[in-house]
Each structure stands twice: as C-alpha cells, then as structure tokens.
Amino acid sequence: MNMTRAVLWDMDGTLVDSEELHWISWRDTMAEEGRSITREEFLSSFGQRNDSILSGWLGAGASPERISRISNAKEELYRRLVRTNGIRPLPGVRTWLRRLYERGWLQAIASAAPRANIEVVLETLSAARYFQGIVSAENVHRGKPDPQVYLTAASQVGVSPERCIVVEDAPAGLEGAHSAGMWSIGISPNGKHLTADVVVPSLNFLRPDTFEALLDRPPSERPKRTARAGRRIGKHLVPIPSRFVDQLKEAEETGIGYQVVGIKLKDGRSFEQVAVSDGCIIEVRVHHNIPFAAEDVASLAINHKDWNFRDRSDAQRRVQVGMTVNPDSSFIP
C-alpha cells in the first residue's frame, strides 16, 4: 500500500497574515515610481505573480527591465518589514505544521512568492524544519490557477497528485489544486465562497483526522485532473519508461522520498530541470514542449531522501548504502 502523502501549503493568507506588509510595500514602491495605487487595486491582485500585477498597473508599454526593477524593490522592502516587524502565523498554523510533521506527512510550500520571501518568513516563524520542499516564483513560469506550482511541488517531494492535499485561501489557488487532481482545504476567515473539498474559517476548525479522512475517500470522489490553457495535461506528456517504474514505486512505498532531478538521453544529451508527476515527465525547464520521447531516455538522475530520519543532518550521516541525499544525486541506469 502506498503510504506516502503530502500537504502543499500556499503561504500568503494561508500560513501567515502578510496582507498589510505587502500593501505597505506595494504602496510605497509604486509611489516612488509616481504611480499611486488604491487598496482595492492591491487586494484584487493579491497572490498573483509580480510580473502579472505590474503589467496590469503599468500597461503594456512597461519594459521587462522596469517591471523587474520595481518588483525587486518591492520585495526587498517587504523582507525588511518582515525582519523589522515580524510576521504573524494564522490561527492553527503552528499546531498543524507540527502535528502533520509528527504524523509523517511530507510538507511543501507552493507559492507565487519569490524564494527569498519564503525563506525569510520561515526563518521568522522558526518553521523551516517542517518542510521538505519549496516551490517559488523562480521555479514556475505560470501562476495560479495553472496547476504548475502544485505539480512541481508534488514532484519535488516525490508524491503522486492523488496523495496530495492543498491548503489555500484563494479561489485561483483552489482551482489550480483541482486542475492538478489534488484534494483541497480552503481557508475562508471572512466567509467568502470557496470551492474546496473542505472549507473552514481557520485551521483551528479542522477535525484532528481531516487530512487522513480526505485521502481515505473513495476513488470516485477523487478530483479529476483537467487541462488548462497553456498546460498540456494529457497531451505532450512523456511516460516514465517502464523499466524505471518499479524502482520509483519501491522508493515511494517504503517511505523514502525521491525527486527526479535530471534525465540523460541515449544520444548523450541531458536535462537537469524536469518535473515528474503521476508516472509522467510533465515538463522540461525552458522547453515549450518536451524535446524527447520515452524511448530516448537512457537514465534518470534522482535524489533519495530517507524521511524516517527527521533530522536532515542525521539523515545525511545515516542514509542507507546506495542512496544519496541532497545535494548529491544518483542515476538509475
């Protein structure tokens, strides 16, 4: 029986109450550019990628260089505010991060925020130890509601989508979770309508067995993965060659997480940034389409992670013979 399972967390508005600090950062940064924004403009864009937000505020004539400069200035100001003022975890967050960790769930951040923002928040909360994966704006090029961020996070921790639960506060994020074929928990403190498998005002309202109960639901109730514009789900995917499947299943079912981090082809080419989910290679970084077929694959580069050792430094010392822990990788020939 496959016992690996994962919770994929949105960050802003789900793990932490960051709205006010983001508002101040955007307001002050845009004022420096001579463009005032209203609170309503800010709220309507909250949770989107910065390039999308700034394209809407500045218009089509804004150059990529200007968008990048403003985005960087805003995020630097945000991080300074977090370090100076601290940031508050939302109700129930500390309890559930610890509880899921103790029950053996893998956990990952799946956010449109820059990685530096995620790291400063986790540092401020002293919560980094709970997470085995982080997917940030640098890892994906399509924002929510596209499911890319969730599929990439699932691949990063080595768990299939149907064994993942997404925790989100935004309709776009929950739409992406459904498109990825994942269960979802919606956080709605103000009572706004959310389409999720479970909706609560805060994590404090969850039953102690909520996460386990979701995965125990019958297959007929499982979310069905769907295609979105720009997302080639069910099309242009490359199945993992059958000779690798048993070894990957063994790693997953014995509780040893793995991440496919590279592919070597029979013609000598190699690709170092790939996303794998549900038995398929779903994406190759910087390639619009996957530039090879299943029969072209000579070997997979994987990272093994023995999650039985909750202290990662201990895992590195005691990892089983023949397996490696990040940042090293081994090839399955």
SETORRO-388139 format. One record per residue (C-alpha): residue in three letters; x, y, z. Coordinates in steps of 0.02 Angstrom, whole numbers, padded with zeros to 5 digits. Example, Ala and Ser with C-alpha at 12.3 -4.5 7.8 and 13.67 -1.06 7.14 Angstrom:
2
(ala (00615 -00225 00390))
(ser (00684 -00053 00357))
This chain:
333
(met (00000 00000 00000))
(asn (00064 00172 -00045))
(met (00084 00267 00119))
(thr (00174 00424 00059))
(arg (00069 00580 00070))
(ala (00098 00766 00065))
(val (00020 00933 00111))
(leu (00058 01077 -00007))
(trp (00038 01246 00075))
(asp (00005 01415 00000))
(met (00095 01546 00103))
(asp (00019 01721 00099))
(gly (-00153 01720 00179))
(thr (-00140 01535 00222))
(leu (00013 01514 00332))
(val (00041 01697 00378))
(asp (-00056 01859 00389))
(ser (00053 01956 00266))
(glu (-00077 02068 00184))
(glu (-00033 02229 00274))
(leu (00155 02213 00245))
(his (00127 02177 00060))
(trp (00009 02326 00048))
(ile (00137 02444 00126))
(ser (00274 02375 00014))
(trp (00174 02397 -00147))
(arg (00103 02566 -00097))
(asp (00272 02642 -00055))
(thr (00365 02564 -00201))
(met (00237 02621 -00329))
(ala (00234 02795 -00252))
(glu (00421 02806 -00287))
(glu (00377 02770 -00469))
(gly (00248 02910 -00473))
(arg (00101 02789 -00481))
(ser (-00019 02786 -00333))
(ile (-00120 02628 -00308))
(thr (-00280 02604 -00209))
(arg (-00311 02471 -00078))
(glu (-00440 02396 -00195))
(glu (-00313 02380 -00336))
(phe (-00195 02295 -00217))
(leu (-00323 02173 -00149))
(ser (-00384 02123 -00322))
(ser (-00206 02072 -00369))
(phe (-00151 01994 -00203))
(gly (-00074 01822 -00231))
(gln (-00032 01847 -00414))
(arg (00142 01847 -00488))
(asn (00228 02018 -00485))
(asp (00252 02024 -00673))
(ser (00066 01999 -00698))
(ile (00023 02130 -00566))
(leu (00140 02262 -00637))
(ser (00088 02232 -00816))
(gly (-00089 02273 -00763))
(trp (-00042 02428 -00664))
(leu (00087 02500 -00785))
(gly (00009 02449 -00950))
(ala (00077 02355 -01100))
(gly (00212 02486 -01131))
(ala (00310 02442 -00973))
(ser (00477 02363 -01016))
(pro (00530 02196 -00937))
(glu (00678 02287 -00860))
(arg (00566 02413 -00772))
(ile (00448 02277 -00712))
(ser (00595 02178 -00643))
(arg (00671 02330 -00556))
(ile (00507 02380 -00472))
(ser (00470 02201 -00423))
(asn (00640 02181 -00342))
(ala (00624 02345 -00248))
(lys (00453 02297 -00181))
(glu (00512 02126 -00121))
(glu (00667 02197 -00038))
(leu (00557 02319 00057))
(tyr (00438 02178 00106))
(arg (00580 02073 00176))
(arg (00646 02220 00276))
(leu (00474 02245 00351))
(val (00461 02061 00398))
(arg (00631 02064 00482))
(thr (00593 02226 00573))
(asn (00412 02196 00624))
(gly (00399 02007 00623))
(ile (00252 01916 00545))
(arg (00106 01825 00625))
(pro (00059 01645 00586))
(leu (-00127 01624 00557))
(pro (-00232 01531 00686))
(gly (-00193 01346 00696))
(val (-00040 01352 00584))
(arg (00090 01307 00715))
(thr (-00017 01166 00782))
(trp (-00049 01087 00613))
(leu (00129 01105 00547))
(arg (00192 01013 00700))
(arg (00052 00885 00701))
(leu (00073 00838 00517))
(tyr (00261 00829 00538))
(glu (00244 00711 00687))
(arg (00123 00601 00589))
(gly (00248 00580 00448))
(trp (00167 00690 00316))
(leu (00284 00772 00191))
(gln (00254 00960 00176))
(ala (00299 01087 00044))
(ile (00270 01271 00009))
(ala (00186 01303 -00160))
(ser (00185 01491 -00182))
(ala (00199 01628 -00312))
(ala (00313 01723 -00192))
(pro (00500 01741 -00225))
(arg (00604 01610 -00136))
(ala (00692 01742 -00030))
(asn (00522 01796 00039))
(ile (00477 01617 00083))
(glu (00643 01590 00169))
(val (00632 01748 00275))
(val (00455 01703 00329))
(leu (00504 01525 00377))
(glu (00656 01593 00468))
(thr (00550 01719 00564))
(leu (00425 01582 00611))
(ser (00563 01455 00651))
(ala (00465 01335 00540))
(ala (00589 01282 00405))
(arg (00614 01110 00483))
(tyr (00435 01061 00443))
(phe (00456 01074 00254))
(gln (00539 00955 00133))
(gly (00506 01061 -00021))
(ile (00488 01241 -00077))
(val (00418 01294 -00245))
(ser (00428 01481 -00276))
(ala (00408 01606 -00417))
(glu (00581 01558 -00483))
(asn (00527 01377 -00510))
(val (00373 01406 -00617))
(his (00327 01521 -00758))
(arg (00137 01505 -00750))
(gly (00045 01572 -00599))
(lys (-00111 01506 -00514))
(pro (-00240 01450 -00566))
(asp (-00124 01350 -00677))
(pro (-00081 01189 -00581))
(gln (00105 01200 -00622))
(val (00156 01256 -00447))
(tyr (00067 01109 -00364))
(leu (00127 00978 -00488))
(thr (00304 01042 -00467))
(ala (00289 01034 -00277))
(ala (00220 00857 -00284))
(ser (00364 00806 -00396))
(gln (00488 00890 -00279))
(val (00434 00784 -00129))
(gly (00404 00628 -00233))
(val (00218 00607 -00201))
(ser (00085 00575 -00334))
(pro (-00052 00709 -00353))
(glu (-00193 00599 -00286))
(arg (-00095 00581 -00123))
(cys (-00076 00771 -00102))
(ile (-00186 00895 -00009))
(val (-00175 01080 -00050))
(val (-00213 01211 00084))
(glu (-00261 01379 00006))
(asp (-00359 01537 00041))
(ala (-00384 01598 -00139))
(pro (-00508 01540 -00272))
(ala (-00371 01539 -00406))
(gly (-00261 01427 -00299))
(leu (-00403 01306 -00263))
(glu (-00445 01299 -00448))
(gly (-00264 01253 -00482))
(ala (-00270 01116 -00349))
(his (-00424 01041 -00431))
(ser (-00343 01050 -00603))
(ala (-00193 00958 -00531))
(gly (-00306 00817 -00469))
(met (-00271 00854 -00286))
(trp (-00381 00864 -00133))
(ser (-00403 01038 -00059))
(ile (-00440 01130 00102))
(gly (-00499 01310 00085))
(ile (-00469 01440 00221))
(ser (-00604 01573 00222))
(pro (-00594 01685 00377))
(asn (-00718 01811 00306))
(gly (-00845 01686 00244))
(lys (-00809 01710 00058))
(his (-00864 01566 -00052))
(leu (-00726 01443 -00093))
(thr (-00739 01285 -00196))
(ala (-00638 01156 -00100))
(asp (-00663 00982 -00027))
(val (-00662 01058 00147))
(val (-00689 01243 00190))
(val (-00659 01315 00364))
(pro (-00638 01490 00438))
(ser (-00466 01441 00504))
(leu (-00359 01288 00531))
(asn (-00420 01283 00712))
(phe (-00588 01223 00646))
(leu (-00518 01065 00565))
(arg (-00555 00897 00644))
(pro (-00400 00805 00704))
(asp (-00422 00673 00567))
(thr (-00465 00793 00423))
(phe (-00310 00761 00317))
(glu (-00316 00572 00336))
(ala (-00503 00568 00303))
(leu (-00481 00659 00137))
(leu (-00359 00529 00072))
(asp (-00475 00390 00132))
(arg (-00617 00448 00022))
(pro (-00666 00326 -00117))
(pro (-00583 00345 -00289))
(ser (-00749 00402 -00364))
(glu (-00739 00562 -00261))
(arg (-00558 00599 -00309))
(pro (-00531 00764 -00402))
(lys (-00502 00734 -00588))
(arg (-00353 00818 -00666))
(thr (-00407 00938 -00803))
(ala (-00318 01036 -00939))
(arg (-00299 01224 -00937))
(ala (-00244 01343 -01072))
(gly (-00055 01335 -01083))
(arg (-00048 01175 -00981))
(arg (-00025 01016 -01082))
(ile (-00104 00890 -00965))
(gly (-00144 00727 -01051))
(lys (-00054 00791 -01207))
(his (00131 00803 -01249))
(leu (00173 00708 -01090))
(val (00311 00578 -01090))
(pro (00280 00424 -00982))
(ile (00424 00368 -00873))
(pro (00497 00213 -00960))
(ser (00428 00055 -00881))
(arg (00599 -00009 -00829))
(phe (00612 00133 -00702))
(val (00436 00125 -00632))
(asp (00459 -00020 -00510))
(gln (00613 00061 -00431))
(leu (00525 00227 -00409))
(lys (00371 00142 -00337))
(glu (00480 00048 -00214))
(ala (00560 00211 -00157))
(glu (00389 00290 -00135))
(glu (00304 00144 -00047))
(thr (00444 00114 00078))
(gly (00432 00295 00137))
(ile (00592 00353 00054))
(gly (00551 00510 -00041))
(tyr (00635 00539 -00207))
(gln (00646 00680 -00331))
(val (00687 00658 -00514))
(val (00813 00797 -00546))
(gly (00882 00754 -00717))
(ile (00870 00646 -00872))
(lys (01003 00575 -00985))
(leu (00960 00526 -01163))
(lys (01034 00388 -01269))
(asp (01109 00518 -01387))
(gly (01210 00595 -01244))
(arg (01101 00748 -01209))
(ser (01049 00783 -01031))
(phe (00917 00892 -00948))
(glu (00939 00947 -00768))
(gln (00773 01031 -00725))
(val (00622 00920 -00752))
(ala (00454 00897 -00668))
(val (00383 00722 -00646))
(ser (00209 00681 -00584))
(asp (00091 00533 -00588))
(gly (00209 00423 -00689))
(cys (00245 00553 -00823))
(ile (00377 00681 -00865))
(ile (00266 00835 -00870))
(glu (00390 00975 -00902))
(val (00569 01013 -00950))
(arg (00630 01183 -00895))
(val (00644 01317 -01033))
(his (00568 01199 -01163))
(his (00393 01237 -01226))
(asn (00370 01053 -01269))
(ile (00461 00902 -01201))
(pro (00603 00878 -01328))
(phe (00616 00689 -01324))
(ala (00512 00529 -01319))
(ala (00506 00392 -01187))
(glu (00612 00275 -01293))
(asp (00751 00408 -01299))
(val (00780 00403 -01109))
(ala (00938 00313 -01054))
(ser (00936 00352 -00867))
(leu (00856 00458 -00732))
(ala (00951 00561 -00603))
(ile (00862 00553 -00436))
(asn (00887 00619 -00260))
(his (00839 00499 -00120))
(lys (00779 00567 00047))
(asp (00754 00448 00193))
(trp (00612 00535 00286))
(asn (00625 00408 00430))
(phe (00766 00521 00492))
(arg (00676 00682 00534))
(asp (00840 00774 00568))
(arg (00911 00805 00393))
(ser (01091 00812 00453))
(asp (01064 00643 00538))
(ala (00991 00576 00376))
(gln (01147 00630 00284))
(arg (01255 00535 00408))
(arg (01147 00378 00415))
(val (01075 00363 00239))
(gln (01066 00184 00177))
(val (01205 00116 00068))
(gly (01171 00150 -00116))
(met (01063 00301 -00084))
(thr (01110 00484 -00080))
(val (01035 00638 00000))
(asn (01026 00814 -00075))
(pro (01125 00894 -00149))
(asp (01203 00737 -00221))
(ser (01108 00629 -00344))
(ser (01121 00454 -00416))
(phe (01073 00384 -00586))
(ile (00955 00240 -00613))
(pro (01028 00157 -00769))
